[in-house]
């Protein structure tokens, strides 16, 4: 096996690839397959990338190795046998060397060569690169296969240079064996690298002191032979198994549970946790419950069960306590897989120093000084992590259009399209770049997916005689937002992790990887190409084309709800009888999360114009009186009751600190227009008159409603103004019906596929009001006189057939001199904002709504 081929760099190639790890090797293979002329540069003296540098004792992958392997060539898989469930670094390196030799890749790799600068030449439509040896190379496409965890963080500790003993960095470990026998050793850092090497260093060292700043969650790897069940599945159907991995959430075939930690009984919780603990797999412990990544209560259940294990393993109670992570939800920092890590602290010569109690003051000539003690040591091992994901990309001077560097462009955080490219840097591809699943997934599956996409893209560009590709700013901004939306519904941004860039001083705090899943991500990438390179500008000698757009605009949890509903293949509601539609809505309501607790909920009746009307009252826990809101439920005047909007009313009560009186009005078709409007107006009058008895502050009343209830709230304001009372403080109209004109653009753009359809809306209107009545302001408040109405908060949802009429009402109110706050719920559908605790992305919108309502009342009363 040749260790290093180091011929001079060619002056001109089609493609330059930086990095000869998993990514660079496979990229080269695919480029050659297409007959492209490519060269790979790597600073190292051999292939391996991450697995070349991270040679510290105990270094292993933390994804089962049968899954952490290339799948592009069945013969390669057949000819290679892994010896362990989690292979060691030497075995993975040997595998990559085998791959390089098997496909004769080394002849196009220049080892010991760093690309020191790269600049785009727009006139020539080529990248100009300079290597550390001073060579100039130009290429049409430049691929950064430089890895996510390849740039070690330099230990940012005072006095590092002064120390006279041996210093090791886990990410830059020497090639010769390091012998710690007879030595006093310090390890700084307890991430995966520290946790993997500590048990092995403890076997040799006479004394081992572990300096821990943040304890980490770790579960036993239960290493051994490759798991028989996976091998059997692979043997039975290799292609099926690999395809399942490609379309899985994390890049490994596995079942996703539907057990929620919040609702599961204690014995089920325990049993699921124990099974995951025994499995010794990251994705198993990350998937004990379906809600542990988003719900703090569910997450804490898993976290505490792990802490119980730590306390059971570690003999000394103080040490055990210090080893228990408490400052971040489980999984939000990458958990570790260990082999005897916690047990190591039971050894008499191993000691844990908790840097939270006694921080490091400085490294001295002989060791480490903390605020509590001085430690003399013969060797220090820094397992202090990496400038992850963006570090390797911006550490080289890469300048794109107009000389702007990637570092400057990403000053406030990376911006990419699909984690593959970035605007302003034509023909530059990143493998597993920020905003792609990368480190949250099985890296090899994600690497293959990126490279296949790039290879396919280059082939298509050549076929179409395109020589320049660049994402548009619109597409990029949309993807960055979507990636952020995905992170925001999880607990991940709550941790100071390297996923957030929080481990490197001065690095912007942005969630770096894409958390929407390998499957969802792959689908997005496919759609981009299948729909004509959405969001890319393509140029060639024959001209330019650009199918500009944003590939994912729905909130991710809204998209999940829509997918789920589509998979149920329910009959459209407008094809049901009214009775069946009502029963269906009730059945759905029985399945939903209940919403937050409030102080008190009571049911009552109030007098309506044609008999009693039921209502439900929600009272905040604090001593009253409180502002008072009369609320009208949604359901197209046909469906619903004071029950149907229960979670939303609880949420409104909890967020605003107001008493909510949710009124059940008469429904169509039994009681057609104007019954509902008359009931709503009468109810508002009664609630205002009885404010004190209901626990409300006497005086102006606030009215609120969702959908058809929003229509009623708007109508009540007009009727009250015209009748000279009751006095209304303000109106909250949530995705309201304001007009019977079904011809607005949002009806056609959002008329299908977003729960409330144009057809269903027509069905509602047909049941509610006769054609000639619909033009009356009492049915279509947009057609009424709007001057003199109370201030309004109007919420519209982007993917709602009603979004245009809601927006039109907000505009018309403003034109009539009414103070209006228009909240546009980006990526939401008509129903998603009321899906409390089921659609988490609705919560910030409801928070904004509640804050806006506060302006109706004299004093801030947010509860
Ligand atoms: P990590 O996970 O970033 O861990 C680095 C550790 O070093 C972590 O415990 C840090 O504590 C600690 N650290 C960093 N700087 C200091 C200073 N100045 N003083 C004390 N302690 C410090 O890197 P790894 O190499 O272990 O793992 C990276 C990934 O590789 C891993 O997740 C797997 O995906 C493979 P902190 O948490 O910042 O308080």
Boltz pocket constraint, residues with backbone or C-beta under 6 A from the ligand:
constraints:
  - pocket:
      binder: B
      contacts: [[A, 149], [A, 155], [A, 156], [A, 157], [A, 170], [A, 188], [A, 189], [A, 190], [A, 191], [A, 192], [A, 193], [A, 194], [A, 195], [A, 211], [A, 212], [A, 213], [A, 214], [A, 334], [A, 335], [A, 355], [A, 383], [A, 384], [A, 385], [A, 386], [A, 439], [A, 496], [A, 498], [A, 503]]
      max_distance: 6.0
